[in-house]
Amino acid sequence: MVLPELLSAGLILLLLFISGFVGLRMKIPNVVFFILIGILLGGLITDSHLIHFAGEIGIVLLFFMLGMEFPIKQLMSVAKKVLKAGVLDVMLSFGVTTGICLFMGLDLIASLIIGGVAYATSSSITAKLLESSKRMANPESEFMLGLLIFEDLVAPILVAVLVGLTLGTAITVSSMSLLVLKVVALIAGAILLGVFVFSKLGSFFDRYMQEDIFLLFVIGLALAYGGLALYLDLSEVLGAFLAGIMLAEVRRTHELEEMVVRTRDLLLPLFFLYFGTIINFNEGVPMVSLLLILLAWSIVAKIVVGFWGGQWYGLSKKVSLRAGLSFTQRGEFSIIIAALAVGTIQAFSSIFILISAMIGIILFQMAPMLANKVYGRPKGKGKISIPSGSAS
């Protein structure tokens, strides 16, 4: 018997509420329960397109709101400071992982796919945890968000290369140049619109922002720029973040966040539910020894990137360690890359993503305590002051 879509939607939202409430009572991030619910419902949900689409809107709004915390001048400063850490991340998380797979006997394409799966930290899980744990105002949050955006710039290029390899298509200089040109054009468009258009619209926003219809404009802008990124074969997360940067130039961030936050909170859990539904255990747990090796290495690599990259960024050793420990979960880009594989490699990648996400969420929660154990607790009880315009 097929249930009406309206009834199914209501039951899913109620189930997410119950699981989130349990997580709240147990002081466990509700993301964990949303993913587990998705795994349990995976065999029952035969057509998850609507769930995927609704969840995708939630992700777009999450990064749209994050982008609003970064005016363009501040973003340029962050980009320069995070470059060295981003390059180290590619070398360790992608390069060394690919090398390990080759050493363990996998072929080149399978090794590159698994290297891609292990590369990008989950932007959605990390951003949600930063927000829900009240750590968005911590000094490491700006570094972490900057590194996530660097990964979101590299990951589409990586996906394009892997798609070409899996389809047997030659990767040419012209095709790569076109992809880089798309990224530059998307970023340049956001900067130009922010500086020359939205920075002049303060009075327009003040006049109409309280009107009900204004929500249509704000969310429409986020979806349109995120959708434009997808149309260009880039990440909708990147497009949404850039749309937020545009609106940051209006300097009405607090009011705009209040307008969007309820819609985001309704739809975002559906992304994690969908994430759980596509994890496949039908093939069992293949290549257990390689799985354990890569899980250990993927955690070490991200801790090293966070620890050294954070210090290059200007953070203390303690704060840098806290950042590295908070950065090990894989997610949406890993899922996209895993979908390029078939059979054993796809099953292996799905299990890796799930375990990595769970371990990463636990390490994120424990990061402040572990950093305190290594470097000691702060002597003063005063809160760290954050300059105006920083992520909060």
NORZI-V374607 format. One line per field, one symbol per residue. phi: phi as a letter, one per 30 degrees, with the letter a starting at -180 (. if undefined). psi: psi as a letter, one per 30 degrees, with the letter a starting at -180 (. if undefined). burial: b if it has 16 or more other C-alpha atoms within 10 Angstrom, else e. A space follows every 50 residues. Layout:
# NORZI-V374607
phi = ???
psi = ???
burial = ???
This chain:
# NORZI-V374607
phi = .cdeedddddddddddddddddddddhcedeedddddddddedccdbcdd dddddddededddddddddbeddddddddddceddddddddddcdddedd ddddjddddddddddddddddddddddddeddcicdddddddddddddde ddddedddddddddddciddccdddddddddddddddddddddddccddc cedddedcdddeddddddddddddddddddddiccddddddddddedddd ibeddddddcddddddcdedddddeddcdccddicdhdddedddddddde eddddddddddddjdddddddddddcbcdcaddddedddddbhddddedd dedddddddddddeddeeddddddcidddccddddceejddb
psi = kkkkeeeeeeeeeeeeeeeeeeeeefhkkfeeeeeeeeeefeffjfjgee eeeeeeeeeeeefeeeeffjleeeeeeeeeffeeeeeeeeeeeeeeeeee eeegglleeeeeeeeeefdkkjeeeeeeeeefgggfflffeeeeeeeeee efeeeeeeeeeeeeeffgkkjleeeeeeeeeeeeeeeeeeeeeeefdfff geeeeeefffkeffeeeeeeeeeeeeeeeeeghakfeeeeeeeeeeffff hheeeeeeefeeeefefeffeeeeeeffkkgfgajlheeeeeeeeeeeee eeeeeeeeeeeefglleeeeeeeefggfklceeeeeeeffllbeeeeeee eeeeeeeeeeeeeeefeeeeeeeegllkelflkkkklkflk.
burial = eeeeeeeeeeebeeebeebbeebeeeebbbbbbbbbbbbebbeeeeeeee bbebbbbbbbbbbbbbbbbbbbeebeebbebbbbbbbbbbbbbbbbbbbb bbeeebeeebbbbbbbbbbbbbbbbbbbbbeeeebbbbbbbbbbbbbbbb bbbbbbbbbbbbbebeeeeeeeeeeeeebbebbeebbeebbebbbeebee eeeebeeebeeeeebeebbebbbebbbbbbeebbbbbbbbbbbbbbbbbb bebeebbebbeebbeebbbbbbbbbbbbbbeeeeebeeeebeebbebbbb bbbbbbbbbbbbbebbbbbbbbbbbbbbbbbbbbbebbbbbeebbbbbbb bbbbebbbbbbbbbbebbebbeeeeeeeeeeeeeeeeeebbb
